[in-house]
Every structure is written in structure tokens, then in C-alpha cells.
Amino acid sequence: AQQHAKLAGLIERTDGAWRITGSGGAHLTRCLPGSPTTIFVTPEGCALWAMAEDMASVVDHGSVRLLLTSPPYSLNTKKSYGNEDAGDYVDWLCRIVEALMPVMAADGSIVLNLGDAWTRGSPTVSLYQERTIIALQDRLGLHLCQKLMWHNPSAMPVPSNWVGVERIRLKNAVEMLWWLSPSERPYSDNRSILEPYSDAMRSLIARGGSTPARKPSGHAQREGSFSVDNGGSIASNLFRIANTGDQAYARSCRDAGLPVHPARMPAELARKAVSFLSREGEIVADPFGGSGTTARAAQDLGRRWITTEACREYIEGARTRFAA
């Protein structure tokens, strides 16, 4: 495959590594399969220049509590970081997850952040996400624990043709976080991501809770319900987090002459998932490391971490998140 790409003018040999040429779509130095290389380490973690599936060769089996990652989405437009066509996506992602299954704890969690893809030339949405999740269950026996959703209020009005020009669709502002596990009961604790009480709820607690009542839904409410201060409200499965505030990373990349990763997970979203689905000292893994958001969140929260990224320039950019 490498020789074919060379003959096609898609890659060139530079400083001992194969680099994608302009004809290949981006000037990013991609790793060689089966050759993971350590780029930087901290006392808590390790960042490797490697293919996602090669993580399995360097991580102890059964040691990963949480695999939190945002794989390249199935998009009609090719991105610099590499993404599969919709027709190949299901098989591609299933192969990678299968390769990583041995490193997962028996009651560990896999969280995949996936976004919508639109059918080429049509104002209709691809079902690649649903097909992928069904395939992961059918082929690998993974359980869908819950559908978590990320609402990005700062999302751009895309796809522009259907949203901004013809005005026949609404802007996409929600992405899925598919929470999967080999176990029906993976480790999780919703007390770790409690939301602040509203003023009304604080007043209710101060009054000693609610009076007896039957709700329109049919649920009976006992006297004194909601009288205990549990430290906060249980979070919903919809996280409203603007994808802004990452200027320091972008500035550091530009100062170092590095490309800024175009698809970055918000730090707060990563922190919520890490807090909810792992404990201090446990291992959090991200096989599509990108800009290093998951790794940085894991370290900040006292977890150990490992990340792999196929593009050298992106993992060098991720290193800036850990600069003193």
C-alpha cells in the first residue's frame, strides 16, 4: 500500500518518514503501522505516535478503565486527519475497537464521540452511527449502556446549503457520545458529576421537602421527598458545553509552527466523562488522541493516561497542553 501511494504521488520520503504530499490532501507526517513511538511522557501518562490499534501492543491487558475517544467522523469531505467513507466506516471502526478489546477492564467503558454525516447531495442524514453501534453489539458483544449527548450552543449553521441557503434544515448542534461496555454494569458514579441545585430546589430542601402529591404522570410524591441535600442534582444525559475557550492551545500551536487540530473535544466534556466513568489512579485511554484533550483531562483529575495519534504534528501540538 505504501509503494502504491508513493507511485501515486500521495506520499514522499522526508527525514526518514513518509509524509503526505499536497496531492495527498495535507502536510501531516503519518506514522507507520506497527511501529509505536513515544513522543512525550509525564508522571501520569504517555503519548505515542502510533496507529489507534497499535495501542494494544503497549498497554497491559485488562487495565483500561475508560476508553474515551472521538474517531474521525464518516464525512463526505476528506479531512486532513483522515476519515473513512461512510461505506467503509463500520468495518473500519469495528476492526479498531476489536483490536483494543483485550486492554479493556471487564467492567470498563468505551465512549465514542460521533457526529452526524449527511448523504452526499441530499438533505438527509446518514445512518452510519446507528449501523456502527449495532455492529459493535452484534460483532463484539458490547452493551449500549446509555446514549449521552453533547449540545454545542456555539455550533456553526451547517450543512450550509441546507441550513443557510435553502433554509430547509436546522443547524446541527448535538453530537452523540455512545457509552458502551463489555459489561451490563460497568463502573460509573453519577455523584461525581452532580449539577448545582437551582434556587427553587435549595428552597425546597430548606422547607423540609415536598408535600404529598400525585403528579400528572402518575408518580406519587411522598411527604418530605427531596428534603436531603445530596450536594447537587443528578446530571442529565445532555451536556450543554460550548466548544470555545481553547485559545491557549491554538496559540501555542501557531507559535510552534504546528497545525491546529480542526476537531477538538471541549475540555469540560472530557472532564465529565472521565469523572463519571473512572476513579483516581485508573487508566484512561484515547486511541485517536488529536489535540490531547482527553489526556489533559485525565491528568488533571488524577488518572493515569495513554494516548495515540497517527499524525506527528498533532501529537506535538498536544504536547503544548502539558507545557509547564
C-alpha positions as a Markdown table, in Angstrom:
| # | Residue | x | y | z |
|---|---|---|---|---|
| 1 | Ala | 0.0 | 0.0 | 0.0 |
| 2 | Gln | 2.9 | 2.3 | 0.8 |
| 3 | Gln | 4.5 | 1.7 | -2.6 |
| 4 | His | 1.2 | 2.3 | -4.3 |
| 5 | Ala | 0.8 | 5.6 | -2.5 |
| 6 | Lys | 4.4 | 6.6 | -3.4 |
| 7 | Leu | 3.8 | 5.9 | -7.1 |
| 8 | Ala | 0.5 | 7.8 | -7.0 |
| 9 | Gly | 2.4 | 10.8 | -5.7 |
| 10 | Leu | 0.5 | 10.8 | -2.4 |
| 11 | Ile | 3.5 | 10.4 | -0.1 |
| 12 | Glu | 7.2 | 11.3 | -0.1 |
| 13 | Arg | 10.2 | 10.2 | 1.9 |
| 14 | Thr | 11.3 | 13.1 | 4.2 |
| 15 | Asp | 13.8 | 12.8 | 7.1 |
| 16 | Gly | 13.3 | 9.0 | 7.4 |
| 17 | Ala | 9.5 | 9.2 | 7.5 |
| 18 | Trp | 6.7 | 9.1 | 5.0 |
| 19 | Arg | 4.9 | 12.4 | 4.6 |
| 20 | Ile | 1.6 | 13.0 | 2.8 |
| 21 | Thr | 2.2 | 15.4 | -0.1 |
| 22 | Gly | -0.1 | 18.2 | -1.2 |
| 23 | Ser | -1.7 | 15.8 | -3.6 |
| 24 | Gly | -2.5 | 13.6 | -0.7 |
| 25 | Gly | -4.5 | 16.4 | 0.9 |
| 26 | Ala | -2.4 | 17.6 | 3.9 |
| 27 | His | 1.2 | 18.0 | 5.0 |
| 28 | Leu | 0.9 | 15.8 | 8.0 |
| 29 | Thr | 3.5 | 13.2 | 8.9 |
| 30 | Arg | 1.7 | 9.9 | 9.5 |
| 31 | Cys | 3.2 | 7.0 | 11.5 |
| 32 | Leu | 4.0 | 3.6 | 10.1 |
| 33 | Pro | 1.6 | 0.8 | 11.2 |
| 34 | Gly | 3.0 | -1.5 | 13.9 |
| 35 | Ser | 5.7 | 1.0 | 15.0 |
| 36 | Pro | 4.5 | 3.0 | 18.0 |
| 37 | Thr | 6.9 | 5.7 | 19.0 |
| 38 | Thr | 6.9 | 7.5 | 22.3 |
| 39 | Ile | 6.7 | 11.3 | 21.8 |
| 40 | Phe | 6.4 | 12.6 | 25.4 |
| 41 | Val | 5.6 | 11.3 | 28.8 |
| 42 | Thr | 4.5 | 12.8 | 32.2 |
| 43 | Pro | 4.5 | 11.1 | 35.6 |
| 44 | Glu | 0.9 | 10.1 | 34.9 |
| 45 | Gly | 0.9 | 9.2 | 31.2 |
| 46 | Cys | 2.4 | 8.6 | 27.8 |
| 47 | Ala | 1.7 | 10.0 | 24.3 |
| 48 | Leu | 2.6 | 7.7 | 21.4 |
| 49 | Trp | 2.9 | 8.5 | 17.7 |
| 50 | Ala | 1.0 | 5.3 | 16.5 |
| 51 | Met | -2.0 | 3.9 | 14.8 |
| 52 | Ala | -5.0 | 3.5 | 17.1 |
| 53 | Glu | -5.0 | -0.3 | 17.0 |
| 54 | Asp | -1.3 | -0.4 | 18.0 |
| 55 | Met | -2.2 | 0.8 | 21.5 |
| 56 | Ala | -3.0 | -2.8 | 22.3 |
| 57 | Ser | 0.7 | -3.8 | 21.9 |
| 58 | Val | 1.9 | -1.4 | 24.6 |
| 59 | Val | -0.9 | -1.5 | 27.2 |
| 60 | Asp | -1.4 | -4.3 | 29.8 |
| 61 | His | -4.5 | -6.4 | 29.1 |
| 62 | Gly | -7.5 | -5.6 | 31.2 |
| 63 | Ser | -6.0 | -2.4 | 32.5 |
| 64 | Val | -8.0 | 0.4 | 30.8 |
| 65 | Arg | -11.0 | 1.6 | 32.8 |
| 66 | Leu | -12.2 | 4.2 | 30.3 |
| 67 | Leu | -11.6 | 4.4 | 26.6 |
| 68 | Leu | -12.8 | 7.9 | 25.6 |
| 69 | Thr | -12.2 | 9.0 | 22.1 |
| 70 | Ser | -13.5 | 10.9 | 19.1 |
| 71 | Pro | -12.8 | 8.9 | 16.0 |
| 72 | Pro | -12.7 | 10.7 | 12.7 |
| 73 | Tyr | -16.3 | 11.0 | 11.6 |
| 74 | Ser | -17.7 | 9.5 | 8.4 |
| 75 | Leu | -17.8 | 12.6 | 6.3 |
| 76 | Asn | -18.2 | 13.2 | 2.6 |
| 77 | Thr | -15.4 | 15.8 | 2.7 |
| 78 | Lys | -12.0 | 14.4 | 3.4 |
| 79 | Lys | -10.3 | 16.0 | 6.4 |
| 80 | Ser | -6.5 | 16.4 | 7.0 |
| 81 | Tyr | -6.5 | 14.0 | 9.9 |
| 82 | Gly | -8.0 | 11.2 | 7.8 |
| 83 | Asn | -11.6 | 9.9 | 7.8 |
| 84 | Glu | -13.3 | 6.9 | 6.2 |
| 85 | Asp | -16.1 | 7.0 | 3.6 |
| 86 | Ala | -19.5 | 6.0 | 5.0 |
| 87 | Gly | -19.5 | 2.7 | 3.2 |
| 88 | Asp | -16.2 | 1.5 | 4.8 |
| 89 | Tyr | -16.7 | 3.2 | 8.2 |
| 90 | Val | -18.5 | 0.5 | 10.1 |
| 91 | Asp | -15.9 | -2.2 | 9.3 |
| 92 | Trp | -13.0 | 0.2 | 9.9 |
| 93 | Leu | -14.2 | 1.2 | 13.4 |
| 94 | Cys | -15.2 | -2.3 | 14.4 |
| 95 | Arg | -11.8 | -3.6 | 13.5 |
| 96 | Ile | -10.1 | -0.9 | 15.7 |
| 97 | Val | -12.4 | -1.5 | 18.7 |
| 98 | Glu | -11.9 | -5.2 | 18.3 |
| 99 | Ala | -8.1 | -4.8 | 18.4 |
| 100 | Leu | -8.4 | -2.7 | 21.6 |
| 101 | Met | -10.8 | -5.0 | 23.4 |
| 102 | Pro | -8.1 | -7.0 | 25.2 |
| 103 | Val | -6.8 | -3.9 | 27.0 |
| 104 | Met | -10.3 | -3.1 | 28.4 |
| 105 | Ala | -11.2 | -3.9 | 32.0 |
| 106 | Ala | -14.1 | -6.4 | 32.2 |
| 107 | Asp | -16.3 | -3.6 | 33.6 |
| 108 | Gly | -14.7 | -0.8 | 31.7 |
| 109 | Ser | -16.4 | 1.7 | 29.5 |
| 110 | Ile | -15.9 | 2.8 | 25.8 |
| 111 | Val | -17.3 | 6.2 | 24.9 |
| 112 | Leu | -17.3 | 7.1 | 21.2 |
| 113 | Asn | -18.0 | 10.7 | 20.3 |
| 114 | Leu | -19.6 | 10.7 | 16.8 |
| 115 | Gly | -21.2 | 13.4 | 14.8 |
| 116 | Asp | -23.8 | 13.3 | 12.0 |
| 117 | Ala | -22.8 | 12.9 | 8.4 |
| 118 | Trp | -25.1 | 14.0 | 5.6 |
| 119 | Thr | -25.9 | 12.0 | 2.5 |
| 120 | Arg | -23.9 | 13.4 | -0.4 |
| 121 | Gly | -26.1 | 15.8 | -2.4 |
| 122 | Ser | -29.1 | 15.2 | -0.3 |
| 123 | Pro | -30.6 | 16.9 | 2.8 |
| 124 | Thr | -30.8 | 13.6 | 4.6 |
| 125 | Val | -28.7 | 12.2 | 7.4 |
| 126 | Ser | -26.5 | 9.0 | 7.1 |
| 127 | Leu | -27.3 | 6.2 | 9.5 |
| 128 | Tyr | -23.6 | 5.3 | 9.9 |
| 129 | Gln | -23.7 | 5.9 | 13.6 |
| 130 | Glu | -26.6 | 3.6 | 14.2 |
| 131 | Arg | -25.1 | 0.9 | 11.9 |
| 132 | Thr | -21.8 | 1.2 | 13.7 |
| 133 | Ile | -23.3 | 0.8 | 17.2 |
| 134 | Ile | -25.4 | -2.2 | 16.1 |
| 135 | Ala | -22.3 | -3.8 | 14.5 |
| 136 | Leu | -20.3 | -3.3 | 17.7 |
| 137 | Gln | -23.0 | -5.1 | 19.6 |
| 138 | Asp | -23.5 | -7.9 | 17.1 |
| 139 | Arg | -19.9 | -8.5 | 16.3 |
| 140 | Leu | -18.1 | -7.8 | 19.6 |
| 141 | Gly | -20.9 | -8.3 | 22.2 |
| 142 | Leu | -20.7 | -4.7 | 23.5 |
| 143 | His | -23.7 | -3.4 | 25.5 |
| 144 | Leu | -25.1 | 0.1 | 24.9 |
| 145 | Cys | -25.2 | 1.5 | 28.4 |
| 146 | Gln | -26.7 | 4.9 | 27.6 |
| 147 | Lys | -26.9 | 7.5 | 24.8 |
| 148 | Leu | -25.1 | 10.6 | 26.1 |
| 149 | Met | -25.4 | 13.8 | 24.1 |
| 150 | Trp | -23.3 | 16.9 | 23.8 |
| 151 | His | -25.1 | 20.2 | 22.9 |
| 152 | Asn | -22.7 | 22.7 | 21.5 |
| 153 | Pro | -24.5 | 26.1 | 21.6 |
| 154 | Ser | -21.7 | 27.7 | 19.6 |
| 155 | Ala | -22.1 | 25.2 | 16.7 |
| 156 | Met | -21.9 | 26.7 | 13.2 |
| 157 | Pro | -25.0 | 26.6 | 10.9 |
| 158 | Val | -24.0 | 23.6 | 8.8 |
| 159 | Pro | -24.6 | 22.0 | 6.4 |
| 160 | Ser | -24.6 | 25.5 | 5.0 |
| 161 | Asn | -26.5 | 24.6 | 1.8 |
| 162 | Trp | -29.5 | 23.1 | 3.6 |
| 163 | Val | -29.4 | 25.3 | 6.7 |
| 164 | Gly | -28.3 | 28.7 | 5.5 |
| 165 | Val | -29.1 | 28.8 | 1.8 |
| 166 | Glu | -32.2 | 26.8 | 1.2 |
| 167 | Arg | -33.3 | 27.1 | 4.9 |
| 168 | Ile | -34.9 | 23.6 | 4.9 |
| 169 | Arg | -33.0 | 22.1 | 7.8 |
| 170 | Leu | -31.9 | 23.2 | 11.4 |
| 171 | Lys | -28.3 | 23.6 | 12.3 |
| 172 | Asn | -26.7 | 20.5 | 13.9 |
| 173 | Ala | -25.8 | 21.4 | 17.5 |
| 174 | Val | -25.8 | 18.0 | 19.1 |
| 175 | Glu | -23.3 | 15.2 | 18.9 |
| 176 | Met | -23.6 | 11.7 | 20.3 |
| 177 | Leu | -21.4 | 10.1 | 23.0 |
| 178 | Trp | -22.2 | 6.4 | 22.7 |
| 179 | Trp | -21.4 | 4.8 | 26.0 |
| 180 | Leu | -20.6 | 1.1 | 25.5 |
| 181 | Ser | -19.1 | -1.7 | 27.7 |
| 182 | Pro | -18.3 | -5.4 | 27.7 |
| 183 | Ser | -20.4 | -5.4 | 30.9 |
| 184 | Glu | -24.0 | -4.6 | 31.5 |
| 185 | Arg | -22.9 | -2.9 | 34.7 |
| 186 | Pro | -19.6 | -1.0 | 34.1 |
| 187 | Tyr | -18.2 | 1.2 | 36.8 |
| 188 | Ser | -19.9 | 4.6 | 36.9 |
| 189 | Asp | -20.9 | 7.1 | 39.6 |
| 190 | Asn | -23.2 | 9.9 | 38.8 |
| 191 | Arg | -22.4 | 11.5 | 42.2 |
| 192 | Ser | -19.1 | 12.5 | 40.7 |
| 193 | Ile | -20.7 | 15.0 | 38.2 |
| 194 | Leu | -23.6 | 16.5 | 40.2 |
| 195 | Glu | -25.1 | 19.7 | 38.9 |
| 196 | Pro | -25.6 | 22.8 | 41.2 |
| 197 | Tyr | -29.0 | 22.9 | 42.8 |
| 198 | Ser | -31.4 | 25.6 | 41.4 |
| 199 | Asp | -32.6 | 28.3 | 43.8 |
| 200 | Ala | -36.0 | 26.6 | 43.8 |
| 201 | Met | -34.5 | 23.3 | 44.8 |
| 202 | Arg | -32.5 | 24.8 | 47.6 |
| 203 | Ser | -35.7 | 26.5 | 48.9 |
| 204 | Leu | -37.5 | 23.1 | 48.8 |
| 205 | Ile | -34.7 | 21.4 | 50.8 |
| 206 | Ala | -34.8 | 24.2 | 53.3 |
| 207 | Arg | -38.6 | 23.8 | 53.8 |
| 208 | Gly | -38.1 | 20.1 | 54.6 |
| 209 | Gly | -39.0 | 18.7 | 51.2 |
| 210 | Ser | -42.3 | 18.4 | 49.3 |
| 211 | Thr | -45.8 | 17.7 | 50.5 |
| 212 | Pro | -47.7 | 14.6 | 49.4 |
| 213 | Ala | -49.0 | 14.8 | 45.9 |
| 214 | Arg | -49.6 | 12.8 | 42.8 |
| 215 | Lys | -48.0 | 14.1 | 39.6 |
| 216 | Pro | -49.8 | 14.2 | 36.2 |
| 217 | Ser | -47.5 | 11.4 | 35.1 |
| 218 | Gly | -49.0 | 9.2 | 37.9 |
| 219 | His | -45.9 | 9.2 | 40.1 |
| 220 | Ala | -46.7 | 9.6 | 43.8 |
| 221 | Gln | -44.7 | 12.1 | 45.8 |
| 222 | Arg | -44.3 | 11.3 | 49.5 |
| 223 | Glu | -44.2 | 14.0 | 52.2 |
| 224 | Gly | -40.6 | 15.1 | 52.8 |
| 225 | Ser | -39.4 | 14.0 | 49.3 |
| 226 | Phe | -36.3 | 15.9 | 48.2 |
| 227 | Ser | -35.6 | 17.1 | 51.8 |
| 228 | Val | -32.0 | 15.8 | 51.8 |
| 229 | Asp | -29.1 | 17.9 | 50.5 |
| 230 | Asn | -27.1 | 15.4 | 48.4 |
| 231 | Gly | -24.6 | 18.0 | 47.2 |
| 232 | Gly | -26.3 | 18.7 | 43.9 |
| 233 | Ser | -28.8 | 17.5 | 41.3 |
| 234 | Ile | -28.3 | 14.3 | 39.2 |
| 235 | Ala | -26.9 | 15.3 | 35.8 |
| 236 | Ser | -29.0 | 14.5 | 32.7 |
| 237 | Asn | -27.5 | 12.7 | 29.7 |
| 238 | Leu | -27.4 | 16.0 | 27.8 |
| 239 | Phe | -24.3 | 18.1 | 28.4 |
| 240 | Arg | -24.5 | 21.7 | 27.3 |
| 241 | Ile | -21.0 | 22.8 | 26.7 |
| 242 | Ala | -19.8 | 25.5 | 24.2 |
| 243 | Asn | -16.8 | 24.4 | 22.1 |
| 244 | Thr | -14.9 | 27.6 | 22.9 |
| 245 | Gly | -12.1 | 28.7 | 25.2 |
| 246 | Asp | -9.3 | 26.7 | 23.7 |
| 247 | Gln | -7.3 | 29.7 | 22.6 |
| 248 | Ala | -4.2 | 28.8 | 24.6 |
| 249 | Tyr | -3.8 | 25.6 | 22.7 |
| 250 | Ala | -4.3 | 27.2 | 19.3 |
| 251 | Arg | -1.9 | 30.0 | 20.1 |
| 252 | Ser | 0.8 | 27.5 | 21.3 |
| 253 | Cys | 0.5 | 25.5 | 18.1 |
| 254 | Arg | 0.8 | 28.6 | 15.9 |
| 255 | Asp | 3.8 | 29.8 | 17.9 |
| 256 | Ala | 5.5 | 26.5 | 17.3 |
| 257 | Gly | 4.6 | 26.4 | 13.6 |
| 258 | Leu | 2.2 | 23.4 | 14.1 |
| 259 | Pro | -1.2 | 22.9 | 12.6 |
| 260 | Val | -4.2 | 23.4 | 15.0 |
| 261 | His | -6.3 | 20.2 | 15.1 |
| 262 | Pro | -9.6 | 21.1 | 13.4 |
| 263 | Ala | -11.9 | 18.8 | 15.5 |
| 264 | Arg | -11.3 | 19.3 | 19.2 |
| 265 | Met | -13.4 | 18.0 | 22.1 |
| 266 | Pro | -14.2 | 20.6 | 24.8 |
| 267 | Ala | -12.1 | 20.1 | 27.9 |
| 268 | Glu | -15.2 | 20.2 | 30.1 |
| 269 | Leu | -16.8 | 17.4 | 28.2 |
| 270 | Ala | -13.8 | 15.2 | 28.6 |
| 271 | Arg | -13.7 | 16.0 | 32.3 |
| 272 | Lys | -17.3 | 15.0 | 32.8 |
| 273 | Ala | -16.8 | 11.6 | 31.1 |
| 274 | Val | -13.5 | 10.9 | 32.9 |
| 275 | Ser | -15.1 | 11.9 | 36.3 |
| 276 | Phe | -18.2 | 9.8 | 35.7 |
| 277 | Leu | -16.6 | 6.6 | 34.4 |
| 278 | Ser | -13.3 | 6.2 | 36.2 |
| 279 | Arg | -11.6 | 6.6 | 39.6 |
| 280 | Glu | -8.4 | 8.3 | 40.6 |
| 281 | Gly | -5.3 | 6.3 | 39.6 |
| 282 | Glu | -7.1 | 4.3 | 36.9 |
| 283 | Ile | -6.2 | 4.3 | 33.3 |
| 284 | Val | -7.9 | 6.4 | 30.7 |
| 285 | Ala | -7.1 | 5.8 | 27.0 |
| 286 | Asp | -7.6 | 7.7 | 23.8 |
| 287 | Pro | -6.6 | 5.9 | 20.6 |
| 288 | Phe | -7.4 | 9.0 | 18.5 |
| 289 | Gly | -5.6 | 11.5 | 20.6 |
| 290 | Gly | -5.9 | 14.5 | 18.4 |
| 291 | Ser | -5.1 | 17.6 | 20.4 |
| 292 | Gly | -4.7 | 15.8 | 23.7 |
| 293 | Thr | -7.9 | 16.9 | 25.4 |
| 294 | Thr | -8.7 | 13.5 | 26.9 |
| 295 | Ala | -5.2 | 13.1 | 28.2 |
| 296 | Arg | -5.0 | 16.5 | 29.8 |
| 297 | Ala | -8.4 | 16.0 | 31.5 |
| 298 | Ala | -7.3 | 12.6 | 32.8 |
| 299 | Gln | -4.1 | 14.0 | 34.2 |
| 300 | Asp | -5.9 | 17.0 | 35.8 |
| 301 | Leu | -8.3 | 14.6 | 37.5 |
| 302 | Gly | -5.6 | 12.3 | 38.9 |
| 303 | Arg | -6.0 | 9.4 | 36.4 |
| 304 | Arg | -3.2 | 7.7 | 34.5 |
| 305 | Trp | -3.5 | 8.0 | 30.8 |
| 306 | Ile | -2.2 | 6.8 | 27.4 |
| 307 | Thr | -3.0 | 8.3 | 24.0 |
| 308 | Thr | -2.0 | 7.5 | 20.4 |
| 309 | Glu | -2.2 | 9.8 | 17.4 |
| 310 | Ala | -1.3 | 8.9 | 13.8 |
| 311 | Cys | -0.2 | 12.4 | 12.8 |
| 312 | Arg | 3.1 | 13.6 | 14.3 |
| 313 | Glu | 2.2 | 17.3 | 14.0 |
| 314 | Tyr | -1.0 | 16.8 | 16.0 |
| 315 | Ile | 0.7 | 14.9 | 18.8 |
| 316 | Glu | 3.4 | 17.6 | 19.0 |
| 317 | Gly | 0.6 | 20.1 | 19.4 |
| 318 | Ala | -0.9 | 18.0 | 22.1 |
| 319 | Arg | 2.4 | 18.3 | 23.9 |
| 320 | Thr | 1.9 | 22.0 | 24.4 |
| 321 | Arg | -1.1 | 21.3 | 26.7 |
| 322 | Phe | 1.4 | 19.8 | 29.2 |
| 323 | Ala | 4.0 | 22.6 | 29.0 |
| 324 | Ala | 4.9 | 24.0 | 32.4 |
